[in-house]
Amino acid sequence: MVRGKERDRKSYYTKVTCPTLQSLEILDAEFYANYEVGKLQDCLMERCNRNVELRKLMLSNRINLCEEDVNRLRGIVVDVDWDK
């Protein structure tokens, strides 16, 4: 039987999709305005807040992604690869 703090901690981590995910590569994505980047940023921040942050994010063949957007993501994920 799981009690008190253990139950709370378990439910806290199980609400994160793929909690053991450490790296993510996004290929051929088209970003519209700041909406998609903002959603990605929110998702990455949520993972950080739950102590299951990504260690590496790779952005390849993307469209409409500027350096400012990438710098915002670098504030959340330590290692961001971006093919300008």
mmCIF file of the C-alpha atoms, coordinates in Angstrom:
data_MODEL
# 
_entry.id   MODEL 
# 
loop_
_atom_site.group_PDB 
_atom_site.id 
_atom_site.type_symbol 
_atom_site.label_atom_id 
_atom_site.label_alt_id 
_atom_site.label_comp_id 
_atom_site.label_asym_id 
_atom_site.label_entity_id 
_atom_site.label_seq_id 
_atom_site.pdbx_PDB_ins_code 
_atom_site.Cartn_x 
_atom_site.Cartn_y 
_atom_site.Cartn_z 
_atom_site.occupancy 
_atom_site.B_iso_or_equiv 
_atom_site.pdbx_formal_charge 
_atom_site.auth_seq_id 
_atom_site.auth_comp_id 
_atom_site.auth_asym_id 
_atom_site.auth_atom_id 
_atom_site.pdbx_PDB_model_num 
ATOM 1  C CA . MET A 1 1  ? 0.000  0.000  0.000   1.00 0.00 ? 1  MET A CA 1 
ATOM 2  C CA . VAL A 1 2  ? 1.354  3.423  -0.964  1.00 0.00 ? 2  VAL A CA 1 
ATOM 3  C CA . ARG A 1 3  ? 0.833  6.094  1.669   1.00 0.00 ? 3  ARG A CA 1 
ATOM 4  C CA . GLY A 1 4  ? 1.009  9.854  2.113   1.00 0.00 ? 4  GLY A CA 1 
ATOM 5  C CA . LYS A 1 5  ? 4.043  11.479 0.568   1.00 0.00 ? 5  LYS A CA 1 
ATOM 6  C CA . GLU A 1 6  ? 4.932  8.405  -1.502  1.00 0.00 ? 6  GLU A CA 1 
ATOM 7  C CA . ARG A 1 7  ? 1.486  8.402  -3.139  1.00 0.00 ? 7  ARG A CA 1 
ATOM 8  C CA . ASP A 1 8  ? 1.648  12.148 -3.810  1.00 0.00 ? 8  ASP A CA 1 
ATOM 9  C CA . ARG A 1 9  ? 5.124  11.864 -5.311  1.00 0.00 ? 9  ARG A CA 1 
ATOM 10 C CA . LYS A 1 10 ? 4.111  8.902  -7.469  1.00 0.00 ? 10 LYS A CA 1 
ATOM 11 C CA . SER A 1 11 ? 1.016  10.670 -8.855  1.00 0.00 ? 11 SER A CA 1 
ATOM 12 C CA . TYR A 1 12 ? 3.072  13.837 -9.424  1.00 0.00 ? 12 TYR A CA 1 
ATOM 13 C CA . TYR A 1 13 ? 5.551  12.027 -11.683 1.00 0.00 ? 13 TYR A CA 1 
ATOM 14 C CA . THR A 1 14 ? 3.050  9.797  -13.454 1.00 0.00 ? 14 THR A CA 1 
ATOM 15 C CA . LYS A 1 15 ? 1.254  12.854 -14.843 1.00 0.00 ? 15 LYS A CA 1 
ATOM 16 C CA . VAL A 1 16 ? 4.302  13.576 -17.038 1.00 0.00 ? 16 VAL A CA 1 
ATOM 17 C CA . THR A 1 17 ? 4.319  11.904 -20.424 1.00 0.00 ? 17 THR A CA 1 
ATOM 18 C CA . CYS A 1 18 ? 7.462  9.810  -20.928 1.00 0.00 ? 18 CYS A CA 1 
ATOM 19 C CA . PRO A 1 19 ? 9.141  10.729 -17.625 1.00 0.00 ? 19 PRO A CA 1 
ATOM 20 C CA . THR A 1 20 ? 12.383 8.928  -18.584 1.00 0.00 ? 20 THR A CA 1 
ATOM 21 C CA . LEU A 1 21 ? 12.733 10.817 -21.885 1.00 0.00 ? 21 LEU A CA 1 
ATOM 22 C CA . GLN A 1 22 ? 16.082 12.636 -21.910 1.00 0.00 ? 22 GLN A CA 1 
ATOM 23 C CA . SER A 1 23 ? 16.481 13.773 -25.520 1.00 0.00 ? 23 SER A CA 1 
ATOM 24 C CA . LEU A 1 24 ? 14.108 14.825 -28.274 1.00 0.00 ? 24 LEU A CA 1 
ATOM 25 C CA . GLU A 1 25 ? 14.649 15.528 -31.964 1.00 0.00 ? 25 GLU A CA 1 
ATOM 26 C CA . ILE A 1 26 ? 12.082 17.590 -33.843 1.00 0.00 ? 26 ILE A CA 1 
ATOM 27 C CA . LEU A 1 27 ? 12.390 17.177 -37.625 1.00 0.00 ? 27 LEU A CA 1 
ATOM 28 C CA . ASP A 1 28 ? 10.777 19.166 -40.422 1.00 0.00 ? 28 ASP A CA 1 
ATOM 29 C CA . ALA A 1 29 ? 8.564  21.254 -38.138 1.00 0.00 ? 29 ALA A CA 1 
ATOM 30 C CA . GLU A 1 30 ? 6.948  24.495 -39.226 1.00 0.00 ? 30 GLU A CA 1 
ATOM 31 C CA . PHE A 1 31 ? 6.466  26.946 -36.383 1.00 0.00 ? 31 PHE A CA 1 
ATOM 32 C CA . TYR A 1 32 ? 3.708  29.542 -36.736 1.00 0.00 ? 32 TYR A CA 1 
ATOM 33 C CA . ALA A 1 33 ? 4.399  32.814 -34.931 1.00 0.00 ? 33 ALA A CA 1 
ATOM 34 C CA . ASN A 1 34 ? 5.211  32.254 -31.268 1.00 0.00 ? 34 ASN A CA 1 
ATOM 35 C CA . TYR A 1 35 ? 2.297  29.913 -30.634 1.00 0.00 ? 35 TYR A CA 1 
ATOM 36 C CA . GLU A 1 36 ? 4.046  26.577 -31.227 1.00 0.00 ? 36 GLU A CA 1 
ATOM 37 C CA . VAL A 1 37 ? 7.302  27.714 -29.669 1.00 0.00 ? 37 VAL A CA 1 
ATOM 38 C CA . GLY A 1 38 ? 5.335  28.877 -26.631 1.00 0.00 ? 38 GLY A CA 1 
ATOM 39 C CA . LYS A 1 39 ? 3.586  25.509 -26.340 1.00 0.00 ? 39 LYS A CA 1 
ATOM 40 C CA . LEU A 1 40 ? 6.916  23.690 -26.628 1.00 0.00 ? 40 LEU A CA 1 
ATOM 41 C CA . GLN A 1 41 ? 8.413  26.035 -24.038 1.00 0.00 ? 41 GLN A CA 1 
ATOM 42 C CA . ASP A 1 42 ? 5.488  25.392 -21.662 1.00 0.00 ? 42 ASP A CA 1 
ATOM 43 C CA . CYS A 1 43 ? 5.896  21.636 -22.047 1.00 0.00 ? 43 CYS A CA 1 
ATOM 44 C CA . LEU A 1 44 ? 9.630  21.787 -21.406 1.00 0.00 ? 44 LEU A CA 1 
ATOM 45 C CA . MET A 1 45 ? 9.130  24.027 -18.352 1.00 0.00 ? 45 MET A CA 1 
ATOM 46 C CA . GLU A 1 46 ? 6.521  21.648 -16.950 1.00 0.00 ? 46 GLU A CA 1 
ATOM 47 C CA . ARG A 1 47 ? 9.039  18.810 -17.232 1.00 0.00 ? 47 ARG A CA 1 
ATOM 48 C CA . CYS A 1 48 ? 11.667 20.948 -15.446 1.00 0.00 ? 48 CYS A CA 1 
ATOM 49 C CA . ASN A 1 49 ? 9.230  21.826 -12.678 1.00 0.00 ? 49 ASN A CA 1 
ATOM 50 C CA . ARG A 1 50 ? 8.620  18.111 -12.163 1.00 0.00 ? 50 ARG A CA 1 
ATOM 51 C CA . ASN A 1 51 ? 12.345 17.249 -12.194 1.00 0.00 ? 51 ASN A CA 1 
ATOM 52 C CA . VAL A 1 52 ? 12.145 15.243 -15.432 1.00 0.00 ? 52 VAL A CA 1 
ATOM 53 C CA . GLU A 1 53 ? 13.753 17.797 -17.731 1.00 0.00 ? 53 GLU A CA 1 
ATOM 54 C CA . LEU A 1 54 ? 15.168 17.025 -21.152 1.00 0.00 ? 54 LEU A CA 1 
ATOM 55 C CA . ARG A 1 55 ? 18.934 17.051 -21.392 1.00 0.00 ? 55 ARG A CA 1 
ATOM 56 C CA . LYS A 1 56 ? 19.103 17.477 -25.177 1.00 0.00 ? 56 LYS A CA 1 
ATOM 57 C CA . LEU A 1 57 ? 16.797 19.044 -27.763 1.00 0.00 ? 57 LEU A CA 1 
ATOM 58 C CA . MET A 1 58 ? 17.586 18.832 -31.482 1.00 0.00 ? 58 MET A CA 1 
ATOM 59 C CA . LEU A 1 59 ? 15.752 21.048 -33.978 1.00 0.00 ? 59 LEU A CA 1 
ATOM 60 C CA . SER A 1 60 ? 16.363 19.992 -37.591 1.00 0.00 ? 60 SER A CA 1 
ATOM 61 C CA . ASN A 1 61 ? 14.911 21.272 -40.875 1.00 0.00 ? 61 ASN A CA 1 
ATOM 62 C CA . ARG A 1 62 ? 12.537 23.614 -39.106 1.00 0.00 ? 62 ARG A CA 1 
ATOM 63 C CA . ILE A 1 63 ? 10.702 26.542 -40.687 1.00 0.00 ? 63 ILE A CA 1 
ATOM 64 C CA . ASN A 1 64 ? 9.944  29.941 -39.081 1.00 0.00 ? 64 ASN A CA 1 
ATOM 65 C CA . LEU A 1 65 ? 12.134 29.418 -36.034 1.00 0.00 ? 65 LEU A CA 1 
ATOM 66 C CA . CYS A 1 66 ? 14.358 32.353 -35.160 1.00 0.00 ? 66 CYS A CA 1 
ATOM 67 C CA . GLU A 1 67 ? 17.411 32.653 -32.939 1.00 0.00 ? 67 GLU A CA 1 
ATOM 68 C CA . GLU A 1 68 ? 15.397 34.424 -30.240 1.00 0.00 ? 68 GLU A CA 1 
ATOM 69 C CA . ASP A 1 69 ? 13.050 31.406 -30.022 1.00 0.00 ? 69 ASP A CA 1 
ATOM 70 C CA . VAL A 1 70 ? 15.978 29.009 -29.776 1.00 0.00 ? 70 VAL A CA 1 
ATOM 71 C CA . ASN A 1 71 ? 17.593 31.112 -27.051 1.00 0.00 ? 71 ASN A CA 1 
ATOM 72 C CA . ARG A 1 72 ? 14.365 30.913 -25.025 1.00 0.00 ? 72 ARG A CA 1 
ATOM 73 C CA . LEU A 1 73 ? 14.458 27.117 -25.364 1.00 0.00 ? 73 LEU A CA 1 
ATOM 74 C CA . ARG A 1 74 ? 18.138 27.119 -24.338 1.00 0.00 ? 74 ARG A CA 1 
ATOM 75 C CA . GLY A 1 75 ? 17.054 28.745 -21.101 1.00 0.00 ? 75 GLY A CA 1 
ATOM 76 C CA . ILE A 1 76 ? 15.155 25.535 -20.330 1.00 0.00 ? 76 ILE A CA 1 
ATOM 77 C CA . VAL A 1 77 ? 17.162 22.737 -21.990 1.00 0.00 ? 77 VAL A CA 1 
ATOM 78 C CA . VAL A 1 78 ? 20.911 22.720 -21.398 1.00 0.00 ? 78 VAL A CA 1 
ATOM 79 C CA . ASP A 1 79 ? 21.915 21.259 -24.775 1.00 0.00 ? 79 ASP A CA 1 
ATOM 80 C CA . VAL A 1 80 ? 19.988 22.579 -27.797 1.00 0.00 ? 80 VAL A CA 1 
ATOM 81 C CA . ASP A 1 81 ? 21.216 21.745 -31.310 1.00 0.00 ? 81 ASP A CA 1 
ATOM 82 C CA . TRP A 1 82 ? 19.763 23.964 -34.006 1.00 0.00 ? 82 TRP A CA 1 
ATOM 83 C CA . ASP A 1 83 ? 20.621 23.867 -37.701 1.00 0.00 ? 83 ASP A CA 1 
ATOM 84 C CA . LYS A 1 84 ? 20.190 27.524 -38.627 1.00 0.00 ? 84 LYS A CA 1 
# 
